Amino acid sequence: MELSYWERKIWLDNIDYAVIGSGIVGLNCALELRKLKPNAKIVIFEKGMLPSGASTKNAGFACFGSLSEILADLNTHSEAQVIQLIKQRVDGLKQLRETLGDATLDYQQLGGYELFSETEMSLFEKCISKMAYINKLLFPIFKGDVFSLKDNPFGFKKINSKVIFNQFEGQIDTGKMMQGLLKKVSEAGILILNNAEITSLKSENEKIVLTLNISEEIKPQHVCIATNGFAKQFLKEDVQPARAQVLITKPIKDLKIKGTFHFEEGYFYFRNIDDRILFGGGRNLDFKTEETTYMGLTPLIQNKLETILRETILPNKMVEIDHRWSGIMGVGDHKQPVLKKVAPHVFCGVRLGGMGVTIGSSIGKKLAALAIQDDTI
């Protein structure tokens, strides 16, 4: 593909900030750059027709971690680190709500529920024994007890009669969130190029050269990498791709299930949306296969999702599956995001650990602030 003089002049020449990735982090980064640098030329490069990672494919959980997840994190992180992670998620969600507004997000705080199967009694008892301790740990953030014990409220089968309720958990409409962010970016005069994959990034003698999938070279002043699960293409940081598979039912008449639900330490999750059940997870069934940047589905996980859906979540309903998809997250040995300068004028904000909805906005803004620290524009 040969570009015209006009195409190169308007879109590719004299770029002050190139943002790689048009997901939650990339869009918020670009918006913050516009705020901090009103006259800068900002161009976002997105390899897909739509954001290609998890931003338009996630389940829309406005969550901070189930009780069992937090206890698992305390095995690998200090108390201070876990508190910091949860505070980041709370503050990040606040920023997202302030940026777009609850109506645009269709934000609903219906609460979250952690379920335990009949074979997980030891985990359930551990969670109950630690509930008061975790509530005390999180009280300075939430100003109230986060977790409480409730009866199984929705007739789920093959699970413990008691569930753990999180009163502060909410849900959003992922599509409306991304539509709102894209609208703001467009109104801010920020250019977005879709189907424009950056195939290589070179930084030599403090000069940056990006190569596009049409074999064109671009020489921006600064680069912000916001590709999360796809970051290993450009970085040597501890960030691995993690695929999440999802299915959604057709509309279900008189659906009573409302809220967000987790089980098996958060590896399975479901929620209500538009009179449907959206159900995803199962990465723990085959970690190695799901450590991929390939968008796809596997019979192992999809069959397990369907079995749990029909035997546990909706045991007395005729359920039809309407659609299936997958998304790519970025994870690592540590849950703290990677936010740093990686080369002269090259910065990254990646490894969101499956918490993009809650921390994507704040990581994007911090990435922008980092990028202008050595700016001379």
Backbone torsions as a table, in degrees:
resi	resn	phi	psi	omega
1	MET	NA	123.6	177.9
2	GLU	-98.8	127.4	179.2
3	LEU	-87.5	145.2	176.5
4	SER	-79.0	168.0	175.6
5	TYR	-56.6	-42.3	-176.5
6	TRP	-67.5	-42.8	-179.3
7	GLU	-62.4	-45.7	179.4
8	ARG	-67.5	-42.5	-177.6
9	LYS	-61.3	-46.6	-174.1
10	ILE	-78.6	-40.7	-170.9
11	TRP	-102.0	-33.4	-167.6
12	LEU	-115.1	-19.9	-178.9
13	ASP	-88.7	150.4	171.7
14	ASN	55.2	43.8	178.0
15	ILE	-81.6	126.6	175.9
16	ASP	-79.6	-45.2	-179.1
17	TYR	-133.2	119.0	171.9
18	ALA	-101.3	123.5	177.9
19	VAL	-106.7	122.4	-179.8
20	ILE	-97.3	111.2	-179.3
21	GLY	111.2	125.0	-178.4
22	SER	-108.8	34.4	174.9
23	GLY	-85.2	-162.2	-177.0
24	ILE	-58.2	-45.6	-178.0
25	VAL	-67.0	-47.8	-177.5
26	GLY	-62.0	-43.1	-179.0
27	LEU	-68.4	-41.9	178.1
28	ASN	-68.1	-35.0	175.4
29	CYS	-61.3	-47.3	-179.1
30	ALA	-63.7	-41.2	178.7
31	LEU	-63.3	-40.2	179.1
32	GLU	-70.3	-36.2	175.3
33	LEU	-61.2	-42.0	178.7
34	ARG	-62.1	-40.4	178.8
35	LYS	-64.0	-41.9	-176.8
36	LEU	-81.6	-29.2	-178.2
37	LYS	-131.5	79.6	-172.5
38	PRO	-58.2	-28.2	-174.7
39	ASN	-102.5	4.3	-177.2
40	ALA	-74.5	150.2	172.2
41	LYS	-89.8	116.0	-176.4
42	ILE	-118.3	126.1	179.0
43	VAL	-128.1	130.6	177.2
44	ILE	-101.7	130.1	178.7
45	PHE	-108.4	122.3	-178.2
46	GLU	-124.5	126.1	-175.1
47	LYS	-75.1	-19.3	-177.3
48	GLY	-106.6	173.6	173.1
49	MET	-63.9	-38.0	173.9
50	LEU	-124.7	168.8	176.5
51	PRO	-50.0	129.2	-164.1
52	SER	-94.9	-2.2	-176.5
53	GLY	-98.1	-98.0	-177.5
54	ALA	-125.9	-9.0	-170.4
55	SER	-64.2	-35.0	176.3
56	THR	-102.9	8.7	-175.5
57	LYS	-122.5	-4.0	-177.3
58	ASN	-74.3	171.4	-175.2
59	ALA	-84.0	-5.6	177.5
60	GLY	75.6	32.8	177.3
61	PHE	-86.3	123.5	171.0
62	ALA	-94.5	73.1	-170.3
63	CYS	-121.2	164.2	-175.3
64	PHE	-122.6	-3.1	-177.5
65	GLY	121.2	130.3	176.3
66	SER	-73.7	168.5	-178.4
67	LEU	-60.5	-43.6	-179.6
68	SER	-68.0	-34.5	176.0
69	GLU	-63.1	-43.5	-179.2
70	ILE	-64.2	-41.3	177.8
71	LEU	-64.6	-38.1	176.9
72	ALA	-65.2	-39.1	178.7
73	ASP	-63.9	-33.0	-179.9
74	LEU	-69.4	-13.2	175.0
75	ASN	-78.1	-22.3	-176.0
76	THR	-120.9	-8.7	-179.7
77	HIS	-130.0	156.9	175.6
78	SER	-76.4	165.1	175.5
79	GLU	-55.3	-45.9	-178.4
80	ALA	-61.1	-39.2	179.4
81	GLN	-67.3	-41.2	179.8
82	VAL	-65.7	-43.5	177.5
83	ILE	-60.4	-41.9	179.2
84	GLN	-62.7	-43.7	179.1
85	LEU	-59.1	-46.6	-178.3
86	ILE	-67.9	-38.0	177.2
87	LYS	-64.3	-38.9	176.0
88	GLN	-58.4	-41.8	-178.7
89	ARG	-67.9	-40.9	178.5
90	VAL	-64.2	-47.9	-178.9
91	ASP	-66.3	-37.3	179.5
92	GLY	-65.3	-42.2	177.2
93	LEU	-63.8	-38.7	177.3
94	LYS	-59.8	-42.7	179.1
95	GLN	-63.8	-42.5	179.2
96	LEU	-61.4	-44.1	-179.5
97	ARG	-66.0	-36.6	177.9
98	GLU	-69.8	-35.6	-178.8
99	THR	-68.2	-44.2	-172.6
100	LEU	-109.3	-26.9	-176.1
101	GLY	89.0	147.0	-176.1
102	ASP	-64.6	-32.2	-179.4
103	ALA	-66.1	-43.5	178.5
104	THR	-63.6	-41.2	179.9
105	LEU	-75.7	-17.2	-167.7
106	ASP	53.6	46.1	-178.2
107	TYR	-72.8	131.0	177.4
108	GLN	-136.2	125.3	178.4
109	GLN	-96.8	81.9	-177.7
110	LEU	-93.9	-3.4	-178.5
111	GLY	88.5	160.1	179.7
112	GLY	-123.6	149.8	-176.6
113	TYR	-127.1	133.7	171.9
114	GLU	-105.7	126.3	-177.9
115	LEU	-105.1	153.0	179.7
116	PHE	-131.6	127.8	179.8
117	SER	-70.6	169.4	-178.8
118	GLU	-66.2	-16.8	179.9
119	THR	-96.5	3.7	-176.9
120	GLU	-112.1	31.9	-176.4
121	MET	-62.8	-36.1	179.7
122	SER	-66.2	-38.6	176.8
123	LEU	-67.3	-42.0	178.2
124	PHE	-59.9	-46.5	-179.4
125	GLU	-64.7	-35.4	176.0
126	LYS	-64.0	-43.9	179.8
127	CYS	-62.4	-43.0	-179.8
128	ILE	-64.0	-40.5	-178.3
129	SER	-67.5	-24.8	-177.5
130	LYS	-102.7	-0.6	-173.7
131	MET	-60.3	-47.7	-178.6
132	ALA	-62.0	-39.2	178.8
133	TYR	-63.0	-45.3	-179.8
134	ILE	-68.6	-40.1	176.8
135	ASN	-59.0	-41.3	178.5
136	LYS	-65.7	-39.2	179.8
137	LEU	-63.2	-37.2	-175.1
138	LEU	-95.1	-6.4	-176.1
139	PHE	-56.1	-41.2	179.6
140	PRO	-61.2	-24.8	179.4
141	ILE	-83.2	-46.8	-171.1
142	PHE	-99.2	-15.0	-178.0
143	LYS	59.0	32.1	177.6
144	GLY	-176.1	168.1	176.9
145	ASP	-72.2	126.8	-178.9
146	VAL	-78.1	-48.0	-170.8
147	PHE	-108.1	142.9	176.4
148	SER	-147.0	164.4	-178.2
149	LEU	-98.0	133.0	179.2
150	LYS	-135.2	161.3	171.4
151	ASP	-72.7	152.0	174.4
152	ASN	-57.2	107.7	-168.6
153	PRO	-90.3	-8.2	-169.8
154	PHE	-124.4	14.6	175.9
155	GLY	73.4	23.5	177.5
156	PHE	-65.2	145.9	-179.7
157	LYS	-105.8	161.8	176.1
158	LYS	59.9	25.7	174.7
159	ILE	-129.2	165.6	178.7
160	ASN	-60.6	148.5	-178.5
161	SER	-69.3	-15.4	176.9
162	LYS	-110.8	144.2	176.3
163	VAL	-126.4	161.8	177.6
164	ILE	-103.5	123.9	-173.7
165	PHE	-103.8	136.5	175.0
166	ASN	-114.8	107.3	-173.4
167	GLN	-70.2	-17.0	-173.7
168	PHE	-96.2	-3.9	-176.0
169	GLU	-79.6	144.6	-179.0
170	GLY	-135.5	-173.1	179.4
171	GLN	-146.1	155.6	179.0
172	ILE	-132.7	170.6	170.3
173	ASP	-96.3	107.4	-175.2
174	THR	-58.2	-41.9	-179.2
175	GLY	-63.6	-42.7	179.2
176	LYS	-66.4	-36.6	176.9
177	MET	-59.6	-50.9	-177.2
178	MET	-67.9	-36.4	176.5
179	GLN	-62.1	-41.0	179.0
180	GLY	-65.5	-41.5	178.7
181	LEU	-66.7	-42.5	178.4
182	LEU	-62.4	-37.9	177.5
183	LYS	-63.3	-43.9	179.6
184	LYS	-63.9	-40.2	179.0
185	VAL	-63.7	-43.5	178.2
186	SER	-63.0	-44.0	179.7
187	GLU	-64.8	-24.1	-179.7
188	ALA	-85.1	2.3	178.2
189	GLY	74.5	26.1	178.4
190	ILE	-95.5	132.3	-177.7
191	LEU	-86.5	137.2	174.3
192	ILE	-120.9	127.1	174.8
193	LEU	-110.3	112.8	177.5
194	ASN	-91.1	159.9	-174.3
195	ASN	54.8	32.7	-178.7
196	ALA	-121.6	84.7	-176.6
197	GLU	-84.6	130.8	172.0
198	ILE	-83.4	113.9	-174.9
199	THR	-91.7	-19.9	176.4
200	SER	-154.9	153.0	177.5
201	LEU	-133.9	121.3	177.9
202	LYS	-122.0	136.2	177.4
203	SER	-126.2	107.5	-177.4
204	GLU	-134.1	131.6	178.7
205	ASN	52.8	40.5	178.6
206	GLU	63.2	20.3	174.4
207	LYS	-114.8	139.1	-178.0
208	ILE	-108.8	134.7	174.2
209	VAL	-126.9	120.2	174.2
210	LEU	-105.4	139.9	175.9
211	THR	-110.8	128.4	178.5
212	LEU	-87.6	161.6	179.3
213	ASN	-67.1	-4.3	174.6
214	ILE	-103.7	18.4	176.8
215	SER	64.8	24.8	174.0
216	GLU	-96.0	141.5	176.6
217	GLU	-100.3	141.0	-179.6
218	ILE	-125.5	141.9	-177.3
219	LYS	-126.7	74.9	179.5
220	PRO	-74.4	162.3	176.0
221	GLN	-73.8	-37.7	-177.5
222	HIS	-141.4	152.6	178.2
223	VAL	-130.8	133.9	174.4
224	CYS	-116.3	116.6	-178.8
225	ILE	-92.7	118.3	-176.9
226	ALA	-132.0	45.3	-174.0
227	THR	-100.0	0.1	172.3
228	ASN	46.6	-104.3	-175.1
229	GLY	-64.9	-16.6	179.9
230	PHE	-102.3	12.2	-169.8
231	ALA	-68.5	-23.6	-176.8
232	LYS	-62.7	-18.6	176.2
233	GLN	-61.3	-30.8	-175.5
234	PHE	-114.9	-16.4	-169.1
235	LEU	-126.9	157.2	174.2
236	LYS	-106.1	18.1	-177.8
237	GLU	-78.1	166.4	177.1
238	ASP	-77.7	81.4	175.3
239	VAL	-143.6	122.3	-177.6
240	GLN	-115.9	145.3	174.5
241	PRO	-70.8	145.6	177.6
242	ALA	-141.1	111.5	-178.3
243	ARG	-81.0	139.8	174.7
244	ALA	-121.0	127.7	-179.9
245	GLN	-101.0	143.5	-173.1
246	VAL	-138.6	150.2	167.6
247	LEU	-135.0	160.8	177.1
248	ILE	-139.1	140.6	-178.3
249	THR	-82.6	167.1	165.7
250	LYS	-72.2	163.0	179.6
251	PRO	-53.1	139.0	-177.5
252	ILE	-114.8	122.8	-178.3
253	LYS	-66.1	135.8	176.8
254	ASP	57.7	39.1	177.8
255	LEU	-66.8	122.2	-177.0
256	LYS	-97.2	-14.2	-175.6
257	ILE	-72.7	121.9	179.5
258	LYS	-134.9	127.8	178.2
259	GLY	127.8	-171.5	176.8
260	THR	-115.9	144.7	-171.0
261	PHE	-135.5	138.7	179.1
262	HIS	-129.7	149.4	165.7
263	PHE	-155.6	167.5	-172.9
264	GLU	54.3	56.4	177.2
265	GLU	55.1	32.4	175.7
266	GLY	88.5	-1.5	-179.1
267	TYR	-73.8	-18.6	171.0
268	PHE	-120.4	144.0	-176.6
269	TYR	-156.2	145.6	176.4
270	PHE	-150.0	165.4	-177.9
271	ARG	-160.1	168.4	171.8
272	ASN	-91.4	145.9	172.9
273	ILE	-159.7	121.4	177.2
274	ASP	53.3	46.4	-179.7
275	ASP	61.2	25.4	177.4
276	ARG	-123.8	167.8	168.9
277	ILE	-110.8	123.8	172.4
278	LEU	-100.1	126.7	-172.3
279	PHE	-135.6	127.7	-178.6
280	GLY	-144.8	174.0	176.2
281	GLY	118.6	-153.9	179.2
282	GLY	88.4	8.9	179.2
283	ARG	-59.2	-29.0	-178.8
284	ASN	-69.7	-10.4	176.6
285	LEU	-74.4	-23.9	-176.4
286	ASP	-161.2	72.7	-174.9
287	PHE	-55.2	-43.2	-173.2
288	LYS	-63.6	-46.6	-179.8
289	THR	-64.2	-35.8	-176.9
290	GLU	-82.3	-0.8	174.2
291	GLU	-87.2	72.9	-171.9
292	THR	-148.0	156.5	173.2
293	THR	-99.9	6.7	179.9
294	TYR	-85.5	125.4	176.1
295	MET	-77.7	117.0	-179.4
296	GLY	-171.0	177.8	-177.7
297	LEU	-126.9	151.3	177.1
298	THR	-124.5	142.8	178.5
299	PRO	-58.0	-37.0	-178.7
300	LEU	-55.0	-51.5	-175.8
301	ILE	-77.6	-43.1	-178.5
302	GLN	-63.6	-39.8	177.9
303	ASN	-65.5	-38.5	178.4
304	LYS	-66.0	-42.4	177.9
305	LEU	-59.5	-45.1	-179.4
306	GLU	-64.6	-40.5	179.9
307	THR	-61.9	-47.9	179.8
308	ILE	-65.2	-38.6	179.5
309	LEU	-59.2	-46.5	-173.1
310	ARG	-84.1	-26.9	-177.1
311	GLU	-98.2	-24.9	-174.5
312	THR	-116.3	-50.3	-172.7
313	ILE	-79.2	-46.8	-177.9
314	LEU	-130.0	65.3	-173.0
315	PRO	-69.5	-21.1	-176.9
316	ASN	-112.4	22.0	-177.2
317	LYS	-122.0	146.1	168.4
318	MET	-82.8	115.9	-172.8
319	VAL	-117.1	131.6	174.2
320	GLU	-115.4	137.1	177.1
321	ILE	-84.8	129.9	-178.0
322	ASP	-96.5	-36.9	-171.5
323	HIS	-160.0	153.6	177.2
324	ARG	-137.4	150.3	176.2
325	TRP	-160.9	177.9	175.4
326	SER	-141.3	160.6	176.9
327	GLY	-140.0	161.6	-176.6
328	ILE	-114.1	120.0	176.3
329	MET	-97.8	171.9	173.6
330	GLY	-119.4	121.9	-177.4
331	VAL	-129.6	173.1	178.2
332	GLY	-164.4	-175.3	179.7
333	ASP	-68.1	-24.5	178.7
334	HIS	-120.4	145.4	-176.8
335	LYS	-87.0	-6.8	176.5
336	GLN	-69.7	129.1	178.2
337	PRO	-59.3	153.5	174.6
338	VAL	-91.3	109.2	-178.1
339	LEU	-130.6	103.7	-172.1
340	LYS	-164.8	167.8	169.9
341	LYS	-85.5	127.2	-175.5
342	VAL	-110.7	-14.1	177.8
343	ALA	-165.7	167.9	177.4
344	PRO	-53.8	119.0	177.3
345	HIS	67.7	16.9	177.8
346	VAL	-122.8	128.7	-173.6
347	PHE	-134.5	155.8	179.5
348	CYS	-137.7	150.4	171.2
349	GLY	-137.9	92.5	-171.5
350	VAL	-137.9	-175.9	-179.1
351	ARG	59.4	67.0	-179.2
352	LEU	-85.7	-6.2	171.5
353	GLY	61.0	32.3	179.5
354	GLY	79.3	9.6	-178.4
355	MET	-115.3	32.9	-175.7
356	GLY	-60.2	-37.0	-179.2
357	VAL	-61.6	-41.7	-175.2
358	THR	-85.8	-33.4	-176.1
359	ILE	-110.5	-6.5	-176.6
360	GLY	-58.8	-40.7	-178.7
361	SER	-64.6	-47.7	-176.9
362	SER	-69.2	-37.4	177.8
363	ILE	-65.7	-39.3	177.3
364	GLY	-61.1	-44.0	179.5
365	LYS	-67.0	-40.0	178.5
366	LYS	-67.5	-34.8	177.2
367	LEU	-63.2	-42.2	177.7
368	ALA	-63.5	-44.1	180.0
369	ALA	-62.4	-37.3	178.4
370	LEU	-65.7	-38.9	-175.0
371	ALA	-69.4	-23.2	-177.5
372	ILE	-96.8	0.0	-177.5
373	GLN	-62.6	-36.7	179.6
374	ASP	-109.4	27.7	-175.5
375	ASP	-83.4	141.9	177.1
376	THR	-120.9	13.0	-178.3
377	ILE	-68.0	NA	NA
